[in-house]
Structures are given as structure tokens and as C-alpha cells.
């Protein structure tokens, strides 16, 4: 009986902090499959697996450490964020159901709210309200906006924790979902407006590809615009379909794709044949294939 958790933290530049988050989770018995840092997004992604009781303790320990070490009043980065531990999903992998993941997410969310004093919003399959299923809608005002809304706007009353934002750790979205692939496509261009235009074109909510969420970013250290994508169900829209859609939209503006990357782990079934070449994957190794670790 195995579940996965993929907490996202608002820190991707201080390696020692990210290592401390990983160590906190490992000390509680979870198996750490990966730790990915992105200095442009100033964000890190930790991949954990384990049985429900172990994983719940590990995720809470990592959340506690994030509250201790990350100060959002000093945080800058390209990726939207609202919390030190920004999002905490639980995913069923083997011998468990999505309902089991929902139960675990709610139990851990309650602990974060009660013991750490961080407002918790349940999202995706754990959501208690239809308007909170979509993470992007919860996070849209970001830390600075939510700082003024929580405690004043009745629509912003959290599911767990105080009705006031934590002064340095913000708030967190905790939920349950099926496996998601974080996938980025870099353009041979600095045109942020083009990246945003492509993101809008391909994402499902604007009439694009099924199960796709996307936004456009500019990565200063790479000198490139990026389409940052969540592939929410690779059986509906695969990585190659996403890559080709971005490539085609960019080509209409006379721009080529530079490369793409997977953030965190990916199910082997989600990779097309000859994935390194056809997706122009950078930094990808077999160690990023989830199946190899189970």
C-alpha cells in the first residue's frame, strides 16, 4: 500500500534549506525519491513515497521545517506562491484509492492548521467547496493579496487553521489527486508575452488541451521565456501532444522551441518512444522515472 506526496516549497536557491526539508521528511521514515530546485521559480519539489501513516508524518515534518526556515516576506521568484510550503498533494500509487489519499490529506491539513498556525485550503479531490478544486484559483491573489483577504473576505475562510495568514509562512493548499506531471517548455526567445499567449492557447480552461494547466514565465538566468505546464492526466493529453502544441504555436510567431524538462518524477507510461530526442529533454535520466523506484 503505497502513496506519493509531492510538496512544493517556496525556496529554490538555498540548497541547505531544501536539504533540511528533505532530511525532515526522511527522518520520519518516508522514502525520498527526488528533490528538484529551480532558482528562477525560487521553488523546490520534494517527492516522497510511503505507507499512509509514515507519509503523513513525513509531510507534516517537512511542512513544520518549511515554516521555520522560509520567510515569504523575503521571497521573490517567477512562480506564483502563497505559502512557505505552497502546495501539498497526496497521490495513490499502489493498493490504495483516491479516497484514501483524500482522508490522509485532510488529516495532515488539520494538523498543519492546528499545530503550525498556517491556514489550510483543501483542493482537488479533497476540496470541500467546488470553487476550491482548482489550485490556481485559490492561489491567484498570492501571499501579498491573501495577507489582506484572509480574515476579512468570507470566501477566504480556510478549511483548517486560523482565519489570518501566517506572517512569514503564508497559507497552504493541501489535497489529493491522481499523478500529475510538471513539465516545462523553453522557447528560443525572451518574449514573455508570447509564452503567456501560448500558455493560454494550450490550457484546458481557455479551450485548449484536456487536463492541461499552463502559464508563461521569463527565466532571467537562462535568458528565455518558458511555458510552464501541469499535465494533469497524461492518458488524456500526453507529453508529446503538449510539446507539439507549444512548438506549433511558437512557430506561428517565428520562434522555435529550445528544450523541455520534467520537474520531479514521471510515470514511464507517460514518456513517448525516443523521449529524449522528440521532447528535447534536458537534465533527464532514468532516475526520474517513477516506476524504477517502486
Residue pairs with C-beta under 8 A, 6 or more apart in sequence:
1 51
1 52
1 94
1 95
1 96
2 49
2 50
2 51
2 93
2 94
2 95
2 96
2 294
3 49
3 50
3 51
3 52
3 55
3 90
3 91
3 92
3 93
3 96
3 100
3 101
3 104
4 47
4 48
4 49
4 55
4 90
4 91
4 92
4 93
4 179
4 290
5 30
5 47
5 48
5 49
5 55
5 58
5 59
5 88
5 89
5 90
5 91
6 45
6 46
6 47
6 48
6 89
6 91
6 180
6 264
7 21
7 45
7 46
7 48
7 59
7 62
7 63
7 66
7 85
7 87
7 88
7 89
8 43
8 44
8 45
8 85
8 86
8 87
8 88
9 18
9 21
9 43
9 44
9 45
9 46
9 62
9 66
9 70
9 84
9 85
9 86
10 42
10 43
10 70
10 72
10 75
10 77
10 81
10 83
10 84
10 85
10 86
10 170
11 17
11 18
11 21
11 42
11 43
11 44
11 66
11 69
11 70
11 75
11 84
12 18
12 37
12 38
12 39
12 40
12 41
12 42
12 43
12 44
12 77
13 37
13 39
13 42
15 37
17 69
17 70
18 35
18 37
18 44
18 46
19 35
20 65
20 69
21 44
21 46
21 62
21 65
21 66
21 69
22 32
22 35
22 46
22 62
24 58
24 61
24 62
24 64
24 65
25 32
25 46
25 48
25 58
25 59
25 61
25 62
26 32
26 58
27 61
28 54
28 57
28 58
28 60
28 61
29 50
29 54
29 57
29 58
30 48
30 49
30 50
30 54
30 55
30 57
30 58
30 59
31 48
31 49
31 50
31 293
32 46
32 47
32 48
33 47
33 48
33 49
33 265
33 290
33 293
34 45
34 46
34 47
34 264
34 265
34 287
34 288
35 44
35 45
35 46
35 47
36 44
36 45
36 47
36 263
36 264
37 43
37 44
38 44
38 79
38 263
39 221
40 77
40 78
40 217
40 219
40 220
40 221
40 222
41 77
41 78
41 79
41 217
41 228
42 75
42 76
42 77
42 78
42 79
43 77
43 79
43 81
43 86
45 182
45 263
45 264
46 62
47 264
47 265
48 55
48 58
48 59
48 62
49 55
49 93
49 293
49 294
50 58
52 96
52 100
52 104
55 90
55 104
56 104
56 107
56 108
59 88
59 90
59 108
60 108
60 111
60 112
60 115
62 85
63 85
63 88
63 108
63 112
63 116
63 118
63 172
64 115
64 116
66 84
66 85
66 169
67 84
67 85
67 116
67 118
67 166
67 168
67 169
69 84
70 84
70 85
70 168
70 169
71 84
71 168
72 81
72 83
72 84
72 143
72 168
72 169
72 170
73 167
73 168
75 81
75 143
78 217
78 218
78 219
79 217
79 228
80 136
80 139
80 140
80 142
80 215
81 139
81 142
81 143
81 170
82 138
82 139
82 141
82 142
82 143
82 146
82 170
82 171
82 172
82 173
83 118
83 143
83 166
83 169
83 170
83 171
83 172
83 173
84 118
84 166
84 168
84 169
84 170
84 172
85 112
85 118
85 169
85 172
86 139
86 170
86 172
86 173
87 123
87 135
87 139
87 172
87 173
87 174
87 175
88 105
88 108
88 109
88 112
88 172
88 173
88 174
88 175
89 105
89 124
89 174
89 175
89 176
89 177
89 180
90 101
90 102
90 104
90 105
90 108
90 175
90 176
90 177
91 101
91 176
91 177
91 178
91 179
91 180
92 98
92 100
92 101
92 176
92 178
93 179
93 294
94 294
98 125
98 176
98 177
98 178
101 125
101 126
101 176
101 177
102 125
102 126
102 176
104 176
105 122
105 126
105 174
105 175
105 176
106 122
106 126
106 174
108 174
109 120
109 122
109 126
109 159
109 160
109 172
109 174
110 120
110 160
112 118
112 120
112 160
112 161
112 172
112 174
113 119
113 120
113 158
113 159
113 160
113 161
113 162
114 160
114 161
116 161
116 166
116 169
117 161
117 162
117 166
118 161
118 166
118 169
118 170
118 171
118 172
119 150
119 158
119 160
119 161
119 162
119 163
119 164
119 165
119 166
119 171
119 172
120 158
120 159
120 160
120 161
120 171
120 172
120 173
120 174
121 132
121 138
121 158
121 159
121 171
121 172
121 173
121 174
122 128
122 132
122 159
122 160
122 173
122 174
122 175
123 132
123 133
123 134
123 135
123 138
123 173
123 174
123 175
124 133
124 135
124 175
124 176
124 177
125 133
125 175
125 176
125 177
126 174
126 175
126 176
127 133
127 175
128 159
131 137
131 155
132 138
132 159
134 205
135 173
135 175
136 213
138 173
139 173
141 149
143 165
143 170
146 156
146 165
146 170
146 171
147 165
147 170
149 156
150 156
150 157
150 158
150 163
150 164
150 165
150 171
151 163
151 164
151 165
156 163
157 163
158 171
161 171
165 171
177 232
178 232
178 233
179 234
179 267
179 290
180 230
180 231
180 232
181 230
181 231
181 234
181 239
181 262
181 264
181 266
181 267
181 270
182 228
182 229
182 230
182 231
182 262
182 263
182 264
183 229
183 230
183 231
183 239
183 242
183 260
183 261
183 262
183 263
184 226
184 227
184 228
184 229
184 260
184 261
184 263
185 226
185 227
185 229
185 242
185 243
185 246
185 247
185 257
185 259
185 260
186 219
186 222
186 224
186 225
186 226
186 257
186 258
186 259
186 260
186 261
187 194
187 195
187 198
187 224
187 225
187 226
187 227
187 250
187 255
187 256
187 257
187 258
188 224
188 255
188 256
188 257
188 258
189 195
189 224
189 225
189 250
189 255
190 218
190 223
190 224
190 225
191 225
191 253
191 255
192 216
192 217
192 218
192 225
193 216
194 216
194 225
194 250
194 253
194 255
195 216
195 217
195 218
195 225
195 226
195 227
196 215
196 216
197 216
197 249
198 214
198 216
198 227
198 246
198 249
198 250
199 214
199 215
199 216
199 227
199 228
199 229
200 206
200 208
200 214
201 208
201 245
201 249
202 208
202 209
202 212
202 214
202 227
202 229
202 242
202 245
202 246
202 249
203 209
203 212
203 213
203 214
204 210
204 211
204 212
204 213
205 213
208 214
208 245
209 237
209 241
209 242
209 245
210 233
210 236
210 237
211 231
211 232
211 233
211 234
211 236
211 237
212 229
212 230
212 231
212 232
212 237
212 242
213 229
213 230
213 232
214 227
214 228
214 229
214 230
215 227
215 228
216 225
216 226
216 227
216 228
217 225
217 226
217 227
217 228
218 224
218 225
218 226
219 225
219 226
224 258
227 246
229 242
229 246
231 237
231 238
231 239
231 242
231 270
234 267
234 269
234 270
238 270
238 272
239 262
239 270
239 271
239 272
239 275
239 279
240 272
240 278
240 279
243 257
243 260
243 278
243 279
243 280
246 257
247 256
247 257
250 256
250 257
257 280
258 280
259 280
259 281
259 282
260 279
260 280
260 281
260 282
261 281
261 282
261 283
261 284
262 281
262 284
262 288
264 288
265 288
265 289
265 290
265 293
266 288
266 289
266 290
267 289
267 290
267 291
268 289
268 290
268 291
268 292
271 289
272 278
272 279
275 281
275 284
276 284
286 292
